């Protein structure tokens, strides 16, 4: 059994939040034994824009207990902040995204192994004249490499009197990757994202 779906979408945005916007005020920040005089940042609803894209979904049953799922999405558009217009692919957004996974389910046992791949991202940086200028390319952009993150979920339903056990492992391969940035002109502009996270839980169902 195979299911194939295609979606096309358009979104118009208004009053979007722009993070790390300088207010004009500054404050002393103590880090370790040193004190830094840094600008105060806040988020403001000052962005407008649009999103245009498409998504393709494919679900295929490989065997009685095994299902393969996949999704490809493409997105483009732009953001306008005050008098500045920025294309989406230059505003820390991956144009191409691929999700895929395998789901195994047999009686009370289930397992999901899946991943997400994001294409490269980039954004204009204020660090052209700071100690972190080496992060920037020749056009003043800070670039983020494509990433592949793998997740693993295991579950045993009704192991005893309505109790179920689950294990969720996010970033299962412990991939080191960067996906955000600080727009201020101080501090490392690349933010390390979550490494491996494992959640183990026990559920109880009141429904018999």
N, C-alpha and C positions, 0 to 999 in steps of 0.2 A: 504494500500500500504506500502510495506516494502522494504528498500534497505540496502544491507549488502556488505561491502567492506573490503578487507584485503590487506595491503601493507607491503612489506619488503624492507628495504633500507640499504645501506652501503655508508658512506662518508669518504673519506680520507682528512685529514686536514693538512695544512702547513702554516707556518708563523702566527700562531694564537697569539692573543693578551693576554699577561699576565699582569693583572693590579696590581697596588701597589707594583712595583718592586723597591727595594732600589737602589739608585744611588751611595751611598758612601758619599754623602754630607748631611749636616744637617743645620737646621736653627732654630731660636728662634720663637716660636709661643705663642702669648698671648691669654689666655682664662680666661675671668673674670679679677681677680686681680693677676693671677699667670702667670709665663712665663715658657714654657717647651722647652727644647732643643731636637728637634725631627728630624729623618731622612727625607730627601726629597725623595718622591716617584714619579714614572712615569710608564707609560705603555710601554711595549716592545713586538715586534713581534718575540717571541723566542720559540713558542710552536708548536709541531706537534702531530699528533695522528689520531684516526679513531673513527667513530660512526657506530654501528650496531644495528638495531632495527626493530620493527614491529608496525603497527597501525591497529586497527580494528574500523570501523565506522558502526553505525547502525542508520538508519532513519526510523521512523515508524509514519504513519498518524493515530492518535488515533480517530479523528473525522473530520468532514468537515472543521473545522476551527482550529484544534489543531494538532500540529506536535511535536513528541518527537525525539530529536537527542542525540546521545551519541558517545563517542570516547574513546578508551583505547589505550595507547601507552607504549611500553617497549623499553628502550634504554640502551645499554652498550657500552663499548669501553675504551679507555685510552688516556691520554695526556702525551707527553714527553717534558720536559723542560730541556734543556741542557743535563745532564746525568741522570736526575731523571724521572722515569716513574710512573705515578699515575693512578690507575683505576678510571673510571668515577664516580662510586658510592662512591668514597672517595674524590671527587673534587667538592663538593657542587652542585651535580646534582641529581635530583629525577629520580630513575630508572623507577618508575611506575607513570603514570599520567592518570587521568580520567576526561573527560569533559562531561557534560550533560546539557540538556536544554529543555524547553517547549516554543513553539512559538504559540501564539494565534493571528489570523488575521481575522477580520470581517469588510468588507467594508473599511472605512477609518481609522479604529482603529487597532492597533497592539501592542502586548506585548511580551516581551521575558524575561523569568526567567531562569537563568542558573548558573552553578557553575563549579569550577575546583578543583580537589583534587590532591595534590602532595604528594608522599611518602616522608619519612624522608630523610634528607641530612646530610652529614658530611664532614669535611675537617680538615686536619692537621693544628694545630695552633702553633704560636710562643709564646703563652702566658703561657708556662709552668712555667716560673719564674717571672711572673708579678702579680699584684693585681687581675687580672682576671683569674687566674689559676683555680678557682672553676667552671668556665664554661666548663672545659675540662673533658673528661672521663679518665679512667685509662691508655688508649693508646695514650693520647695526642690529641684526636680529639675533635673539637667543634661540637656539634650535634644540628640539627634543627628539630623540631617536624613536623609531617605531617600537612598539612594545607588544609582547605576547604574554598574557597572564593566564595561568591555568588554575582552575578550581576543582575541588573534589568534594562530593557529598556522599556519605554513607548513612543508611537508615535501616533499622530493624523494627518493624511494627509489632505491637502487641507481644512483647517478649514475656510478659507476665501480668495477668490481671489488668489489662488496659494500659500498661506502661510500654513506651517506645523509646528506643535509644537512637541518637543521631550524632554524627560527627561532620562538621563543616570545616574544610581546609581552604582558606582563601590564599591566593598566590602560592599555591602548593609547591612550586619549584623554587620558591624564595628568590624570585627575580628582583634585582635592584633596578628601579626605574624612577624617572622624574617626570611629573606630569603637571606641575604648577609652578608659578613664579611669583616673586615679590616685586611689585611695581615701584617700590621706593628706591632711592639712589644710595641705599646703604644695606649691608647684609648680603649674604649669598643669594643670588636670584633664583637658583634651582632648588626646589623643595623635594626631598626624598619622599616617595609615597610608601604606603604600608608594605612591610615585608610579610612573610608568612604569618597568618593568623589562624589558629585552630580553636574551634568552639566544640565542646562536648556537652551534650544536654540529655536530659531525661524528661519525657513528656507523659502526662497522664490524661487519658480521655474519659470524660464523665458520661459519654454516650455509649451505651452497651448495645 
